Amino acid sequence: MFWKVLLIASLCLTAQITRCQEEDEIMDSDEEDEEELLDAEPLDDGSPLDDGEPIEHEPVVEEAEDFVIKPSPDAKVFYAFPKHADETMFPGGKVVKALIGFQNNGDSPFIIDNVEGGFRYPMDYNYVIQNFTSFRYGREVAPGVTQTFLYMFVPSEQLAGGSRTFSLVMSLNYRGEDGTLYTDSPFNETVSVHEVDEGFDTEIFFMYVLLAALFALLLFGAQYLFSSAFGGRKSSRKTIETGTSGGIDYDYIPKDHLTAKKAKATKRD
């Protein structure tokens, strides 16, 4: 019995010793790998690889800015509304005239391409409410010269009334002698559209004329019916001739006979 216990204990002890040796070998191998990694030189320093090609760092690509057309520093623009003292209110359905001035302060000429305008939403300029007609000019402005251009637009009648406001934007597009594009907004303000109160309304006038014509036509028809109904009875009566009531016409009787007749009449008396 003693020898069996001693044999079992020796077997367990042998297995435990073997396990400890394996763990020691694994730990030793891990420490050796860490030392090799620490001693290794970094590869990202431009040193050649096994194939002889150095590592090239990729350049940082910067995002391109959005292409924005700006005004030229050598030009000045201005505006005027000749027939509108209040530049914040414009009539709906009527032509509005604006004068756009361009002053060339540079040494090279500019070419005026066009002027465009429209109503935009005040909170979001990308939202267009009404687009106006674009006026094309194609004129050259020499250095030191100022020119004025006429621009006209018609606000919609549907936008009139109420307390709504819109951003009126008028843009002048031009280019330099080298083809560089420029744009400038002489007017960019918040405005409103009001209804036009006209003293004489042509529609109401023609309506009254039509009513008067219909009334006259009804009167003429009633008179015609009345005359045809009662005038036919009067025309059916027989007329009685009574002869001439003015006596004899002495113009057709010779004067000799008249004198003789008067003489006889005096003798009888």
Secondary structure as GFF3:
##gff-version 3
##sequence-region A 1 269
A	DSSP	alpha_helix	2	39	.	.	.	ID=ss1
A	DSSP	beta_strand	75	80	.	.	.	ID=ss2
A	DSSP	beta_strand	89	91	.	.	.	ID=ss3
A	DSSP	beta_strand	96	104	.	.	.	ID=ss4
A	DSSP	beta_strand	110	121	.	.	.	ID=ss5
A	DSSP	beta_strand	124	131	.	.	.	ID=ss6
A	DSSP	beta_strand	135	141	.	.	.	ID=ss7
A	DSSP	beta_strand	146	153	.	.	.	ID=ss8
A	DSSP	three_ten_helix	157	159	.	.	.	ID=ss9
A	DSSP	beta_strand	166	176	.	.	.	ID=ss10
A	DSSP	beta_strand	181	194	.	.	.	ID=ss11
A	DSSP	alpha_helix	202	235	.	.	.	ID=ss12
A	DSSP	three_ten_helix	250	252	.	.	.	ID=ss13
A	DSSP	alpha_helix	255	268	.	.	.	ID=ss14
###
